[in-house]
Amino acid sequence: MKVQTMHNPRRICAVTASRADYVKIKSVLAALTRAPGVELQIIVTGSHLLRNYDRTIELIRQDRFPISYTAYIEIDGRVPVTMAKSTGLGVSELATAFHNLEPDIVILHGDRYEILAAAVAASLMNIFIAHIEGGEVSGTIDEHIRHAITKFAHLHFPTTPRARDLILQLGERPADVLCVGCPGVDLLLKTEPVPLRDIEKIVHTRYTKEERKIPLENGFILCVQHPVTTEYYQTTDQICETLAALAEIGLPVLMLWPNIDAGADDISQAIRIFKLDRAHSFLSVFRNFPPEMFYNIVRHAAVMVGNSSAGIREAPYFGTPVVNIGTRQQGRAHGKNVMHAGYNRDDIVRAIRAQLHHGKYPPEQIYGDGGAGERIAAVLKTVDPSVIQKHIKYG
């Protein structure tokens, strides 16, 4: 009879697929590196390895975390079929990674399809799964994937009491569902404020090839809009409405390219076509910013526009007004700083103007107090990873 063997030191393996999820688990990784009796492993995959997204694996290297395995799983195309195929390839590649690394525990974060692939592989290989940020309602395919990962996971770290309640409704045992806050907030609260004049200088000298100076001192908009995979065929129309609204407002706009989900190429193409018009020089587009830089841009923005979770999670800590466009993020717990708008330029313009008129909101700490990483690491150091048979409550 084969018996599962636990390792000493305990092997805890985190899978990260993008800059966004790396930021969310960075404080957990830092806490685990300081923990005696723990061997931290990191598998890097997804957009981290893509040149078009600045190979953000370099951020992990700069932070001096151990990279144990790189899994190239992304099939180019940015359409639904390539997302599905990338997920299938991810199961195969991540199974190989787990086979080689033999982790005792796998840490998964969020709702990406790459993370779903990791959950499938780890589950079929009888590896204990700890899931961070489950139980959230956000619309789109992300919500389906997030709840699917919850059903594979053995241990859950939701960020809010509301998310914990939803996980319990899905049949998970209360003892396995620990509300700890969002570990991404840990990094945010430790980030030193940078004056706006320095932000303007850094943006101009490091992150843009344009000779013109991007004027930020009189107010600017931060825009991050990702494709909604369940609305794939409306992607181009949706981003064009946003761009038209931003043009009508007329403030300088710092915009990030979208993530790699189906529809991303349509958004990118629409932005490039829009930028060809010299009258649209107010718009500057960037691949990404380091986390600390991004947080300071959110801090100083007059308003944040689009459908990024950063508007829901991070922006309330600075009181930054947010206009969330469309169905992505709807249903998520958010602060008073968030105003929703439909995919219509007039709705978006009205919402932006209302938020500009309102100005900054009182900061709200909705997703934690800055100690989530240490709390998660403390549990992972002591939990029994040999208990892999789940007991789900039905009815």
NUZA-264469 format. One record per residue (C-alpha): x, y, z. Coordinates in Angstrom, 1 decimal, decimal comma, always signed. Layout:
<atom X="X" Y="Y" Z="Z"/>
...
***
This chain:
<atom X="+0,0" Y="+0,0" Z="+0,0"/>
<atom X="+1,4" Y="+3,4" Z="-1,0"/>
<atom X="+1,4" Y="+6,0" Z="+1,8"/>
<atom X="+1,6" Y="+9,8" Z="+1,1"/>
<atom X="+4,8" Y="+11,2" Z="+2,6"/>
<atom X="+5,1" Y="+14,7" Z="+4,1"/>
<atom X="+8,4" Y="+16,4" Z="+3,8"/>
<atom X="+10,6" Y="+18,0" Z="+6,4"/>
<atom X="+11,0" Y="+20,9" Z="+5,8"/>
<atom X="+7,4" Y="+21,3" Z="+4,7"/>
<atom X="+7,2" Y="+22,1" Z="+1,0"/>
<atom X="+4,7" Y="+24,8" Z="+0,2"/>
<atom X="+4,3" Y="+25,7" Z="-3,5"/>
<atom X="+2,7" Y="+28,9" Z="-4,8"/>
<atom X="+1,5" Y="+29,2" Z="-8,4"/>
<atom X="+1,4" Y="+32,7" Z="-9,9"/>
<atom X="+0,2" Y="+33,5" Z="-13,4"/>
<atom X="+0,2" Y="+37,3" Z="-13,6"/>
<atom X="+1,5" Y="+40,5" Z="-12,0"/>
<atom X="-1,9" Y="+41,0" Z="-10,5"/>
<atom X="-2,0" Y="+37,7" Z="-8,5"/>
<atom X="+1,7" Y="+37,9" Z="-7,6"/>
<atom X="+1,0" Y="+41,2" Z="-5,9"/>
<atom X="-1,9" Y="+39,6" Z="-4,0"/>
<atom X="+0,3" Y="+36,8" Z="-2,6"/>
<atom X="+3,6" Y="+38,6" Z="-2,1"/>
<atom X="+3,2" Y="+39,1" Z="+1,6"/>
<atom X="+2,3" Y="+35,4" Z="+2,0"/>
<atom X="+5,5" Y="+34,4" Z="+0,2"/>
<atom X="+7,5" Y="+36,8" Z="+2,3"/>
<atom X="+6,1" Y="+35,4" Z="+5,5"/>
<atom X="+6,8" Y="+31,8" Z="+4,4"/>
<atom X="+10,4" Y="+32,6" Z="+3,6"/>
<atom X="+10,9" Y="+33,7" Z="+7,2"/>
<atom X="+9,1" Y="+30,7" Z="+8,6"/>
<atom X="+11,4" Y="+27,9" Z="+10,1"/>
<atom X="+10,6" Y="+24,4" Z="+8,8"/>
<atom X="+9,2" Y="+25,6" Z="+5,5"/>
<atom X="+10,7" Y="+25,2" Z="+2,0"/>
<atom X="+9,0" Y="+27,7" Z="-0,3"/>
<atom X="+8,5" Y="+26,7" Z="-4,0"/>
<atom X="+7,2" Y="+29,1" Z="-6,7"/>
<atom X="+5,8" Y="+28,0" Z="-10,1"/>
<atom X="+5,6" Y="+30,9" Z="-12,6"/>
<atom X="+3,3" Y="+30,7" Z="-15,6"/>
<atom X="+0,8" Y="+32,7" Z="-17,6"/>
<atom X="+1,5" Y="+36,3" Z="-18,6"/>
<atom X="+4,5" Y="+36,5" Z="-16,4"/>
<atom X="+6,5" Y="+34,8" Z="-19,2"/>
<atom X="+5,2" Y="+36,8" Z="-22,1"/>
<atom X="+7,3" Y="+39,5" Z="-23,7"/>
<atom X="+4,2" Y="+41,6" Z="-24,6"/>
<atom X="+3,5" Y="+41,9" Z="-20,8"/>
<atom X="+7,1" Y="+42,9" Z="-19,9"/>
<atom X="+8,0" Y="+39,4" Z="-18,7"/>
<atom X="+6,9" Y="+40,3" Z="-15,1"/>
<atom X="+8,7" Y="+37,2" Z="-13,9"/>
<atom X="+11,5" Y="+39,8" Z="-13,4"/>
<atom X="+9,5" Y="+41,4" Z="-10,6"/>
<atom X="+9,7" Y="+38,0" Z="-8,7"/>
<atom X="+13,4" Y="+37,8" Z="-9,4"/>
<atom X="+14,0" Y="+41,3" Z="-8,1"/>
<atom X="+12,2" Y="+40,4" Z="-4,9"/>
<atom X="+14,6" Y="+37,5" Z="-4,5"/>
<atom X="+12,0" Y="+34,8" Z="-4,2"/>
<atom X="+12,9" Y="+31,2" Z="-5,4"/>
<atom X="+11,5" Y="+30,4" Z="-8,8"/>
<atom X="+11,3" Y="+26,6" Z="-8,8"/>
<atom X="+9,6" Y="+26,0" Z="-12,2"/>
<atom X="+8,4" Y="+28,0" Z="-15,2"/>
<atom X="+5,4" Y="+26,6" Z="-17,1"/>
<atom X="+4,8" Y="+28,0" Z="-20,6"/>
<atom X="+1,1" Y="+27,3" Z="-21,2"/>
<atom X="-0,3" Y="+30,3" Z="-23,1"/>
<atom X="-1,5" Y="+29,6" Z="-26,6"/>
<atom X="-1,6" Y="+32,8" Z="-28,6"/>
<atom X="-4,9" Y="+34,1" Z="-30,0"/>
<atom X="-6,8" Y="+35,8" Z="-27,2"/>
<atom X="-10,0" Y="+34,1" Z="-28,2"/>
<atom X="-12,2" Y="+31,6" Z="-26,2"/>
<atom X="-10,8" Y="+28,5" Z="-27,9"/>
<atom X="-7,2" Y="+29,5" Z="-27,0"/>
<atom X="-8,2" Y="+30,2" Z="-23,4"/>
<atom X="-9,7" Y="+26,7" Z="-23,3"/>
<atom X="-6,6" Y="+25,1" Z="-24,9"/>
<atom X="-4,2" Y="+27,0" Z="-22,6"/>
<atom X="-6,1" Y="+25,6" Z="-19,6"/>
<atom X="-5,7" Y="+22,1" Z="-21,0"/>
<atom X="-2,0" Y="+22,6" Z="-21,6"/>
<atom X="-1,8" Y="+24,1" Z="-18,2"/>
<atom X="-3,1" Y="+20,9" Z="-16,5"/>
<atom X="-0,4" Y="+18,9" Z="-18,3"/>
<atom X="+2,5" Y="+21,3" Z="-17,6"/>
<atom X="+1,6" Y="+22,0" Z="-14,0"/>
<atom X="+1,1" Y="+18,3" Z="-13,4"/>
<atom X="+4,7" Y="+17,9" Z="-14,5"/>
<atom X="+5,8" Y="+20,7" Z="-12,2"/>
<atom X="+4,0" Y="+19,2" Z="-9,2"/>
<atom X="+5,4" Y="+15,7" Z="-10,0"/>
<atom X="+9,0" Y="+17,1" Z="-10,0"/>
<atom X="+8,6" Y="+19,4" Z="-7,0"/>
<atom X="+6,5" Y="+17,1" Z="-4,8"/>
<atom X="+4,9" Y="+19,9" Z="-2,7"/>
<atom X="+2,9" Y="+19,1" Z="+0,4"/>
<atom X="+0,7" Y="+22,2" Z="-0,1"/>
<atom X="-0,2" Y="+24,2" Z="-3,1"/>
<atom X="-1,2" Y="+27,9" Z="-2,7"/>
<atom X="-3,6" Y="+29,1" Z="-5,4"/>
<atom X="-5,1" Y="+32,6" Z="-5,7"/>
<atom X="-8,2" Y="+34,0" Z="-7,3"/>
<atom X="-10,0" Y="+33,1" Z="-10,5"/>
<atom X="-7,6" Y="+32,8" Z="-13,4"/>
<atom X="-8,0" Y="+29,9" Z="-15,9"/>
<atom X="-4,3" Y="+29,2" Z="-15,3"/>
<atom X="-5,0" Y="+28,7" Z="-11,6"/>
<atom X="-8,0" Y="+26,5" Z="-12,4"/>
<atom X="-5,6" Y="+24,3" Z="-14,4"/>
<atom X="-3,3" Y="+24,1" Z="-11,3"/>
<atom X="-6,3" Y="+23,2" Z="-9,1"/>
<atom X="-7,3" Y="+20,3" Z="-11,4"/>
<atom X="-3,7" Y="+19,0" Z="-11,6"/>
<atom X="-3,1" Y="+19,2" Z="-7,9"/>
<atom X="-6,4" Y="+17,7" Z="-7,0"/>
<atom X="-5,9" Y="+14,7" Z="-9,2"/>
<atom X="-2,4" Y="+14,2" Z="-7,7"/>
<atom X="-3,8" Y="+14,2" Z="-4,1"/>
<atom X="-2,0" Y="+17,5" Z="-3,2"/>
<atom X="-3,5" Y="+19,7" Z="-0,5"/>
<atom X="-4,8" Y="+23,0" Z="-1,9"/>
<atom X="-5,1" Y="+26,3" Z="-0,1"/>
<atom X="-7,2" Y="+28,9" Z="-2,0"/>
<atom X="-6,9" Y="+32,7" Z="-1,4"/>
<atom X="-9,8" Y="+35,1" Z="-2,2"/>
<atom X="-12,5" Y="+32,6" Z="-2,9"/>
<atom X="-16,2" Y="+33,2" Z="-2,3"/>
<atom X="-16,4" Y="+36,5" Z="-4,2"/>
<atom X="-19,2" Y="+37,5" Z="-6,6"/>
<atom X="-17,8" Y="+39,4" Z="-9,6"/>
<atom X="-19,7" Y="+38,5" Z="-12,7"/>
<atom X="-18,2" Y="+37,0" Z="-15,9"/>
<atom X="-16,4" Y="+33,7" Z="-16,3"/>
<atom X="-14,1" Y="+34,6" Z="-13,4"/>
<atom X="-16,8" Y="+33,9" Z="-11,0"/>
<atom X="-17,5" Y="+30,5" Z="-12,4"/>
<atom X="-13,8" Y="+29,6" Z="-12,2"/>
<atom X="-13,4" Y="+31,0" Z="-8,7"/>
<atom X="-16,2" Y="+28,8" Z="-7,3"/>
<atom X="-14,8" Y="+25,8" Z="-9,2"/>
<atom X="-11,4" Y="+26,3" Z="-7,5"/>
<atom X="-13,2" Y="+26,5" Z="-4,2"/>
<atom X="-14,6" Y="+23,0" Z="-4,7"/>
<atom X="-11,1" Y="+21,7" Z="-5,4"/>
<atom X="-9,5" Y="+23,4" Z="-2,4"/>
<atom X="-9,2" Y="+22,0" Z="+1,1"/>
<atom X="-8,5" Y="+25,2" Z="+2,9"/>
<atom X="-10,0" Y="+28,6" Z="+2,1"/>
<atom X="-8,8" Y="+32,2" Z="+2,9"/>
<atom X="-11,6" Y="+34,6" Z="+1,9"/>
<atom X="-11,0" Y="+38,3" Z="+2,3"/>
<atom X="-14,4" Y="+39,4" Z="+3,7"/>
<atom X="-17,1" Y="+37,9" Z="+6,0"/>
<atom X="-19,5" Y="+38,1" Z="+3,0"/>
<atom X="-17,1" Y="+35,9" Z="+1,0"/>
<atom X="-16,7" Y="+33,5" Z="+3,9"/>
<atom X="-20,5" Y="+33,1" Z="+4,1"/>
<atom X="-20,7" Y="+32,3" Z="+0,3"/>
<atom X="-18,1" Y="+29,6" Z="+0,6"/>
<atom X="-20,0" Y="+28,1" Z="+3,5"/>
<atom X="-23,1" Y="+28,1" Z="+1,3"/>
<atom X="-21,1" Y="+26,1" Z="-1,3"/>
<atom X="-20,8" Y="+23,3" Z="+1,3"/>
<atom X="-17,3" Y="+23,9" Z="+2,8"/>
<atom X="-16,7" Y="+23,1" Z="+6,4"/>
<atom X="-16,6" Y="+26,2" Z="+8,7"/>
<atom X="-13,3" Y="+25,0" Z="+10,2"/>
<atom X="-11,7" Y="+25,1" Z="+6,8"/>
<atom X="-12,8" Y="+28,7" Z="+5,9"/>
<atom X="-10,7" Y="+31,4" Z="+7,6"/>
<atom X="-11,5" Y="+35,1" Z="+6,9"/>
<atom X="-8,1" Y="+36,8" Z="+7,0"/>
<atom X="-8,4" Y="+39,9" Z="+4,7"/>
<atom X="-6,7" Y="+40,4" Z="+1,4"/>
<atom X="-2,9" Y="+39,9" Z="+1,4"/>
<atom X="-2,6" Y="+42,4" Z="-1,4"/>
<atom X="-3,6" Y="+45,1" Z="+1,0"/>
<atom X="-0,5" Y="+44,2" Z="+3,1"/>
<atom X="+1,7" Y="+45,5" Z="+0,4"/>
<atom X="-0,5" Y="+48,5" Z="-0,3"/>
<atom X="-0,4" Y="+49,7" Z="+3,3"/>
<atom X="+3,4" Y="+49,4" Z="+3,4"/>
<atom X="+3,9" Y="+51,4" Z="+0,2"/>
<atom X="+5,5" Y="+54,8" Z="+0,9"/>
<atom X="+3,6" Y="+57,7" Z="-0,6"/>
<atom X="+5,4" Y="+59,3" Z="-3,6"/>
<atom X="+4,6" Y="+63,0" Z="-4,4"/>
<atom X="+2,7" Y="+63,6" Z="-7,6"/>
<atom X="+5,5" Y="+65,7" Z="-9,1"/>
<atom X="+7,8" Y="+62,6" Z="-8,7"/>
<atom X="+5,2" Y="+60,3" Z="-10,2"/>
<atom X="+5,0" Y="+62,6" Z="-13,3"/>
<atom X="+8,8" Y="+62,6" Z="-13,7"/>
<atom X="+9,0" Y="+58,8" Z="-13,3"/>
<atom X="+6,2" Y="+58,1" Z="-15,7"/>
<atom X="+7,8" Y="+60,4" Z="-18,3"/>
<atom X="+11,4" Y="+59,2" Z="-18,0"/>
<atom X="+10,9" Y="+55,5" Z="-17,4"/>
<atom X="+7,6" Y="+54,4" Z="-18,9"/>
<atom X="+6,9" Y="+56,3" Z="-22,0"/>
<atom X="+8,9" Y="+56,7" Z="-25,3"/>
<atom X="+7,0" Y="+59,9" Z="-26,1"/>
<atom X="+9,0" Y="+63,1" Z="-26,1"/>
<atom X="+6,0" Y="+65,2" Z="-24,8"/>
<atom X="+5,6" Y="+65,6" Z="-21,1"/>
<atom X="+2,5" Y="+64,0" Z="-19,7"/>
<atom X="+0,9" Y="+66,7" Z="-17,5"/>
<atom X="-0,6" Y="+65,2" Z="-14,3"/>
<atom X="-0,5" Y="+68,1" Z="-11,8"/>
<atom X="-3,9" Y="+69,4" Z="-12,8"/>
<atom X="-5,6" Y="+66,0" Z="-12,5"/>
<atom X="-5,5" Y="+62,8" Z="-14,5"/>
<atom X="-7,6" Y="+59,6" Z="-15,0"/>
<atom X="-6,3" Y="+56,1" Z="-14,5"/>
<atom X="-8,0" Y="+53,7" Z="-16,9"/>
<atom X="-7,8" Y="+49,8" Z="-16,7"/>
<atom X="-10,4" Y="+47,9" Z="-18,8"/>
<atom X="-10,1" Y="+44,2" Z="-19,3"/>
<atom X="-12,2" Y="+42,0" Z="-21,7"/>
<atom X="-15,3" Y="+40,3" Z="-20,3"/>
<atom X="-15,1" Y="+36,8" Z="-21,7"/>
<atom X="-18,8" Y="+36,1" Z="-21,4"/>
<atom X="-19,4" Y="+39,2" Z="-23,6"/>
<atom X="-16,6" Y="+38,4" Z="-26,0"/>
<atom X="-18,4" Y="+39,6" Z="-29,2"/>
<atom X="-19,2" Y="+43,0" Z="-27,7"/>
<atom X="-15,6" Y="+43,7" Z="-26,6"/>
<atom X="-14,7" Y="+46,2" Z="-29,3"/>
<atom X="-17,9" Y="+48,2" Z="-28,9"/>
<atom X="-17,4" Y="+48,3" Z="-25,2"/>
<atom X="-13,9" Y="+49,8" Z="-25,2"/>
<atom X="-14,8" Y="+52,2" Z="-28,0"/>
<atom X="-17,5" Y="+53,7" Z="-25,8"/>
<atom X="-15,0" Y="+54,1" Z="-22,9"/>
<atom X="-12,4" Y="+55,8" Z="-25,2"/>
<atom X="-15,1" Y="+58,1" Z="-26,6"/>
<atom X="-16,1" Y="+59,1" Z="-23,0"/>
<atom X="-12,5" Y="+59,7" Z="-22,0"/>
<atom X="-12,0" Y="+61,9" Z="-25,1"/>
<atom X="-15,1" Y="+64,0" Z="-24,1"/>
<atom X="-13,7" Y="+64,5" Z="-20,6"/>
<atom X="-10,4" Y="+65,7" Z="-21,9"/>
<atom X="-8,1" Y="+65,0" Z="-18,9"/>
<atom X="-4,8" Y="+63,3" Z="-19,3"/>
<atom X="-5,3" Y="+59,5" Z="-19,1"/>
<atom X="-2,8" Y="+56,8" Z="-18,0"/>
<atom X="-4,1" Y="+53,5" Z="-19,4"/>
<atom X="-2,8" Y="+50,0" Z="-19,0"/>
<atom X="-3,1" Y="+47,4" Z="-21,7"/>
<atom X="-5,6" Y="+44,7" Z="-20,9"/>
<atom X="-4,9" Y="+41,2" Z="-19,5"/>
<atom X="-4,5" Y="+38,2" Z="-21,7"/>
<atom X="-8,1" Y="+36,9" Z="-21,6"/>
<atom X="-10,2" Y="+36,4" Z="-24,8"/>
<atom X="-11,0" Y="+39,7" Z="-26,3"/>
<atom X="-7,7" Y="+41,4" Z="-25,2"/>
<atom X="-6,5" Y="+41,7" Z="-28,8"/>
<atom X="-9,7" Y="+43,5" Z="-29,8"/>
<atom X="-9,2" Y="+46,0" Z="-27,0"/>
<atom X="-5,6" Y="+46,5" Z="-27,9"/>
<atom X="-6,4" Y="+47,1" Z="-31,5"/>
<atom X="-9,2" Y="+49,6" Z="-30,7"/>
<atom X="-6,7" Y="+51,5" Z="-28,5"/>
<atom X="-4,1" Y="+51,6" Z="-31,2"/>
<atom X="-6,5" Y="+52,8" Z="-33,8"/>
<atom X="-7,8" Y="+55,5" Z="-31,4"/>
<atom X="-4,2" Y="+56,6" Z="-30,7"/>
<atom X="-3,6" Y="+57,2" Z="-34,4"/>
<atom X="-5,7" Y="+60,3" Z="-34,2"/>
<atom X="-3,4" Y="+63,2" Z="-33,1"/>
<atom X="-6,4" Y="+64,8" Z="-31,4"/>
<atom X="-6,2" Y="+61,9" Z="-28,9"/>
<atom X="-2,8" Y="+62,8" Z="-27,5"/>
<atom X="-4,3" Y="+63,0" Z="-24,0"/>
<atom X="-4,1" Y="+59,1" Z="-23,8"/>
<atom X="-0,9" Y="+57,4" Z="-22,8"/>
<atom X="-0,8" Y="+53,6" Z="-22,7"/>
<atom X="+1,5" Y="+51,4" Z="-20,6"/>
<atom X="+2,2" Y="+47,7" Z="-20,3"/>
<atom X="+2,4" Y="+47,7" Z="-16,6"/>
<atom X="+3,8" Y="+49,5" Z="-13,5"/>
<atom X="+5,6" Y="+47,9" Z="-10,6"/>
<atom X="+3,1" Y="+47,4" Z="-7,7"/>
<atom X="+4,4" Y="+50,3" Z="-5,5"/>
<atom X="+4,3" Y="+52,7" Z="-8,5"/>
<atom X="+0,8" Y="+51,5" Z="-9,4"/>
<atom X="-0,5" Y="+52,1" Z="-5,9"/>
<atom X="+0,8" Y="+55,6" Z="-6,0"/>
<atom X="-0,8" Y="+56,3" Z="-9,3"/>
<atom X="-4,1" Y="+55,0" Z="-7,9"/>
<atom X="-3,5" Y="+57,3" Z="-4,8"/>
<atom X="-3,1" Y="+60,4" Z="-7,0"/>
<atom X="-5,7" Y="+59,7" Z="-9,7"/>
<atom X="-8,6" Y="+62,2" Z="-9,9"/>
<atom X="-10,7" Y="+59,2" Z="-10,8"/>
<atom X="-10,1" Y="+55,5" Z="-11,8"/>
<atom X="-12,1" Y="+54,3" Z="-14,8"/>
<atom X="-12,7" Y="+50,8" Z="-16,2"/>
<atom X="-13,4" Y="+47,4" Z="-14,7"/>
<atom X="-10,3" Y="+46,4" Z="-12,8"/>
<atom X="-10,6" Y="+44,8" Z="-9,3"/>
<atom X="-8,0" Y="+47,5" Z="-8,2"/>
<atom X="-10,9" Y="+50,0" Z="-8,3"/>
<atom X="-12,8" Y="+47,8" Z="-5,9"/>
<atom X="-10,0" Y="+46,6" Z="-3,6"/>
<atom X="-7,2" Y="+49,1" Z="-3,6"/>
<atom X="-8,8" Y="+52,4" Z="-4,5"/>
<atom X="-11,0" Y="+52,7" Z="-1,4"/>
<atom X="-7,9" Y="+52,7" Z="+0,8"/>
<atom X="-6,9" Y="+56,0" Z="-0,8"/>
<atom X="-10,5" Y="+57,4" Z="-1,2"/>
<atom X="-9,9" Y="+57,5" Z="-5,0"/>
<atom X="-13,2" Y="+57,9" Z="-6,9"/>
<atom X="-14,0" Y="+55,0" Z="-9,2"/>
<atom X="-16,2" Y="+54,5" Z="-12,2"/>
<atom X="-16,7" Y="+50,8" Z="-12,7"/>
<atom X="-17,9" Y="+50,1" Z="-16,2"/>
<atom X="-20,2" Y="+47,1" Z="-17,2"/>
<atom X="-20,7" Y="+43,8" Z="-15,5"/>
<atom X="-17,2" Y="+42,9" Z="-14,4"/>
<atom X="-16,8" Y="+43,4" Z="-10,7"/>
<atom X="-20,6" Y="+43,8" Z="-10,2"/>
<atom X="-21,6" Y="+42,0" Z="-7,0"/>
<atom X="-18,3" Y="+42,5" Z="-5,3"/>
<atom X="-18,2" Y="+44,2" Z="-1,9"/>
<atom X="-17,0" Y="+47,8" Z="-2,5"/>
<atom X="-16,8" Y="+51,2" Z="-0,8"/>
<atom X="-18,7" Y="+54,4" Z="-1,2"/>
<atom X="-16,1" Y="+55,6" Z="-3,7"/>
<atom X="-17,4" Y="+53,3" Z="-6,5"/>
<atom X="-20,0" Y="+54,4" Z="-9,0"/>
<atom X="-21,2" Y="+51,9" Z="-11,7"/>
<atom X="-21,9" Y="+52,8" Z="-15,3"/>
<atom X="-23,1" Y="+50,9" Z="-18,3"/>
<atom X="-21,4" Y="+50,4" Z="-21,6"/>
<atom X="-22,6" Y="+53,7" Z="-23,0"/>
<atom X="-20,4" Y="+56,8" Z="-23,4"/>
<atom X="-23,1" Y="+59,1" Z="-22,1"/>
<atom X="-23,4" Y="+57,0" Z="-18,9"/>
<atom X="-19,7" Y="+56,9" Z="-18,5"/>
<atom X="-19,2" Y="+60,6" Z="-19,0"/>
<atom X="-21,9" Y="+61,4" Z="-16,5"/>
<atom X="-20,4" Y="+59,1" Z="-13,9"/>
<atom X="-16,9" Y="+60,5" Z="-14,5"/>
<atom X="-18,1" Y="+64,1" Z="-14,1"/>
<atom X="-20,0" Y="+63,2" Z="-11,0"/>
<atom X="-16,9" Y="+61,6" Z="-9,5"/>
<atom X="-14,7" Y="+64,5" Z="-10,5"/>
<atom X="-17,1" Y="+66,9" Z="-8,9"/>
<atom X="-17,2" Y="+64,8" Z="-5,7"/>
<atom X="-13,5" Y="+64,5" Z="-5,3"/>
<atom X="-11,8" Y="+62,2" Z="-2,8"/>
<atom X="-13,8" Y="+60,0" Z="-0,4"/>
<atom X="-13,0" Y="+59,1" Z="+3,1"/>
<atom X="-10,7" Y="+56,0" Z="+3,0"/>
<atom X="-12,3" Y="+52,7" Z="+3,8"/>
<atom X="-10,5" Y="+49,5" Z="+4,8"/>
<atom X="-12,9" Y="+46,9" Z="+3,3"/>
<atom X="-10,5" Y="+44,1" Z="+2,4"/>
<atom X="-8,3" Y="+43,9" Z="+5,5"/>
<atom X="-5,9" Y="+45,6" Z="+7,8"/>
<atom X="-2,5" Y="+44,7" Z="+6,4"/>
<atom X="-1,8" Y="+41,4" Z="+8,4"/>
<atom X="-3,3" Y="+38,8" Z="+6,0"/>
<atom X="+0,0" Y="+37,4" Z="+4,8"/>
<atom X="+1,2" Y="+36,5" Z="+8,3"/>
<atom X="-2,1" Y="+35,0" Z="+9,2"/>
<atom X="-2,1" Y="+32,8" Z="+6,1"/>
<atom X="+1,5" Y="+31,7" Z="+6,6"/>
<atom X="+0,8" Y="+30,8" Z="+10,3"/>
<atom X="-2,0" Y="+28,5" Z="+9,3"/>
<atom X="+0,0" Y="+26,9" Z="+6,4"/>
<atom X="+2,9" Y="+26,1" Z="+8,8"/>
<atom X="+0,6" Y="+24,0" Z="+11,0"/>
<atom X="-2,3" Y="+22,6" Z="+9,0"/>
<atom X="-2,2" Y="+18,8" Z="+8,3"/>
<atom X="-1,8" Y="+18,5" Z="+4,5"/>
<atom X="-2,3" Y="+14,7" Z="+4,6"/>
<atom X="-6,1" Y="+15,1" Z="+5,1"/>
<atom X="-7,1" Y="+15,4" Z="+1,4"/>
<atom X="-10,5" Y="+13,7" Z="+1,5"/>
<atom X="-13,0" Y="+16,6" Z="+1,5"/>
<atom X="-16,3" Y="+16,4" Z="+3,4"/>
<atom X="-18,8" Y="+18,6" Z="+1,7"/>
<atom X="-22,1" Y="+19,6" Z="+3,3"/>
<atom X="-25,1" Y="+19,1" Z="+1,0"/>
<atom X="-28,4" Y="+20,8" Z="+1,7"/>
***
